[in-house]
Amino acid sequence: MKIVFFGTPDYVLPILTLLHKKFVTGPGKSPIVAVVTQSPKPSGRKQIIKFSPIDKWAHEHKIPIHYSASELAIDSVNADVGVLASYGEIIDKSVIGLFPHEILVIHPSLLPKYRGASPVPEAIMSGETVTGVTIFKMDEKVDHGPIVSQFREDVFPDDTTETLRARLFERSAEVLVELLTPYLRDKITPKAQDDKQASYTKTMTRENGFIDLKKKSPEDAERFIRAMQPWPLAWTTVRISPTDRKIRRLKIHKAHLEEAKLVLDEVQLEGKDKVSWKQFNEGYREFAFVTEG
């Protein structure tokens, strides 16, 4: 079995590592013949070049690394199937055709619900108690191809995007390795999605983290704060005193509900370290929330 893996962030590593472990045929003989991941980028104030977790894994295992899917055709990479999980680039139809069994995509929602880039935060914000993962065959449309497998997963009351997403991808690794052999032997018949039931999510930006605490219900605000973790983090705006004209961002790292009221636990004023809500109140006794975002 020869696989090309498309992915970038750390939370998809369980898929890559289990594929390698399950289908390895001997020392130095990984089923992963190449990875495609986002190119290294400068990060932080010092603009240090940062490589993706998938990039680092492939380097450690001496597996060829590509920074664009189009490179696969140029380099004549030979593989049976592609596996894609949170890669971050639109794949051209010509690349899908390079694989005899095309590309399988791992998407963290019960498609056709929550197509797009942010299904996990959307599920939390919407108050879902159950979500899941869909493994489907890629086609030329976003999250549209026929479904190979699905499983359901409970959303816990204290789940953040980080915790729920990690759980979904860890379990999807186990499901994928069990179905891959029968899939390659044409023992599984994919099922078309019902486009009439489709819903869509958008790509998150830093600005999407803004929350007006005066306008959100406590329940909606608490879910929103969990949904924005670990990125872009929920944030609101404050003035630290009546005489201060500057409007400052206040990141909200953690909150909870208590007797149907929102209680902030950990916050971070722009340019400052993260502190408890008690410490913030003690330091800025005259602060006020403002509605400008």
N, C-alpha and C positions, 0 to 999 in steps of 0.2 A: 504493500500500500504506500502510495506516494501522495503527500499532502502539502499544499501551500497554505500557510496561515496568514490571514490579514487581520491585524489588530494593533492597538497602540497602548492603552492604559494598563495599570497594574491589576485591575480587577478582572481582566480576561486571562491573566496568566494561568489560573487553574485549568482552563481549557487546553492551552498549549502544552502545559506540563503533563497533563493526563494523556493527551494524544501521544506524546513522545513515550511515556512510560508504557502505555497499553500496547502499542504497535511496534515498538523497537524490536529488531530482529537479531541484534548482536552488538558488541562494542563498536561504537562509532557509526552505527547504522540506524539513524533516526528515520522515522517515516516522514518527518518534516524536511522537505527538500529545499524550502526557501520560506522566508517570511517577508511580508510587505507591511511596512509601518511608516508612521509619520517621520519626516526627516528631523534630525537634531536641531534644536532652536536655542538661542540665547535666553537665559532665564535669570531673574533677580536683578538687584541693583548693579551687580558686577558683570551682568550679561555673560555668565558662564554657560558654555554650550552644554545642553542637557539632552541626553539620549533617552528614548522611550524605554519602559521596562521590557517590552518585546524585543527591542533592539539589543538591549543588554543580554537578555536570555539567549538570543541567537548567536551573539558574539561569543558567549561562554561555551556554547555547544558547537561552535565552528560551522554554523549553518549560514548559507548566503542570505544577505540582507538587501532588500530593495526599498527605495523610498518613493516609488510610484508604481502603480499596477502595470502601466504600459511597458516597464522595463522587462516584464516577464516574457513578452513576445520577442523583444530585442535580444534577450539572452537565451532564448529557446529553452525555457524551463519546462521540464516534462513532469507532469503530475496527473494523478487520477481525478482529484477533486480539490476544490478550494474550500476553506472554512474561514468565515469572516465573523468577527465579533468586535464592534466598536472600533472600526478602522479610521474613519474620518475623511474618506474621499469617495466621490461617485465613481463607480466602476463601469467602464465602457462595455457595451455588449460584446465587442470583439474579444475582450479579456475573458468574459464568461465562456466564450466558445473555445478557449484554449484547453479547457478541462473536459474530458469525456463525460464526466458526471457533474459538470458545471460547478457552481459555488453554493455551499450551504451557509445560510446566515443565521446567527443566534441573536434573536431580538427579545429584550426583556419586557414583553407584554403579551396578552392573549389576542394576537392579531385576528381580525383587522382593527381591533381597538388600540388606540394610542400608537399609530404609525408615527414615524419621525424620530427626532433626535433626543427627546426628553421624556420617554414613557414612564420611567420610575418616579421622578419628581411629580409628574402629572397624576400618577396613581395615588400618591400620598396626599397631594393637595386636594384631590377630589374626594378623599375620604373612603377610598376603596378598602375593603377588608380582605379581598382576594385579588391577586394578580397572577402572573406566571411568565413563562417563556415560550416563544414559538421558534422552531427551527424550520426554515423554509428555503426553497430553491430560489435563488436570485433571478430576477428578470430585469427588464430595462426601466421599470418603475420602482419608486422608493417603497420598500416594505410591502410589496404587492404580490410576490410570487406564491406558488402553491405550497401548502403546508405539508411538511414531512412528519412533524411531531409537535405536540404541545404538552405542557404540564402546568398545574396550578400550584400556587404558593400563597400561604396566608401572609397578610400584612399585619404586623404586630403594632399595638397602640403606640409604642415608643420607637418604631422604626424611623431612621433617617434614610435619605437616599443612599448614603454610604453603606449602611448595614443591610438594607434590603437588596441593593444591587449586588453586594458581595455574595449574599446567600443565593440569589438567582443564578449567578454565573458559576458558582461552585457546583450547584446541582445540575446545571445545564451541561457541564463537563461530563458528568456521569451518564447523563441521558445520551449525549452525543456518541460516546465511545461504544455504547451498547447498540445503537442503531446504525452505526457507520458501515459495518460489514454487510448486514442485510440490505442496506441502501445501495451499496456498490454492486450487489448481486441482483439488483432490480426486484427485491422482495417486498419493497414498500411502494405503495401507489400514493403520490402526493395528492392533496385535495385542494381545489381552488378556493380562494378566499371569497367571502361575500362582500363585495365592494359597497353595497348599500348600508352595511353595518360599520363602515370605516369611520374612525375619528383620527384627528391629527394633533401632533405636538410640534412645538417650535424649538429651534436651537436656543439654548440659554446664553445670555450675555450677563455681564456684571450688573447692568442696569435692571435686569429682571429680578434682582434680589430686593428691590425697594418694597417696603411695606409701610403703609400709613396705619399706624396702630389705632388711630382715632376712628377709622372707617371699617376696619375688619372686626368681625365678631371674635371673641376669645378662642372659640374652637377653630375657626378658619385661620386665625393668626398662628396658633400653635402648630397646626398642620403645615402651614407655609414655612415656618421656621425650620421644621424638621426636613421638609422637602428641599430646602436650599443648602443643606449640609451634605457634603463638605464644600461644595462650590455652587453658586457664587457667594454663598452665605447671605442670609437675610440682613438687611440694613435699613435703618430709618434715619431721620435727620433731627438734630437738636441744636438749640442755643444753650451754651453752658451758663449764661447769666443774662439778666434783662438788659444789661448795658453792652453786651457783646453782639455786634451786628453779624458776625460770621456764622453761617450755617454749616454745621459739621456732620459728617457721617458717623453713625453709631452702629457698628456691626453687632448682631445678636447671635451669639454662638449657641445659647441654650435657653430654653424656657419650658414651663409646664403649666398645666391647668390645676387650679386649686379652688374648689367650691365654685366652679363655673367661671372663674376669673383667670386671666392670663398673668402668670408670674414669671418675670425675667430672672434668669439665673446667672448667666455669664455674658458680658458685653465687652466691646472694645472701641473706644473712641479713636478716630483717625489719628495716626501718628503716635498712639500710645499702646501699651501692652494690654492683653486681655485681663479683666478683673471680674470679681463677683459683682452682682447688682448692688449688694450692700456697700461694697467699697466705692463703686461709682457714685452712689447717692451721697456717701460721706464726703467724697471729694468735690462734688458739684451739687451743692445743696439747692442752688437756684436754677438748675437747668430746666428746660422746657422742650417738649416735643414740638416740632413745626411740620407743616404739611408739604413743604417744598421738597421734591425729590429729583 
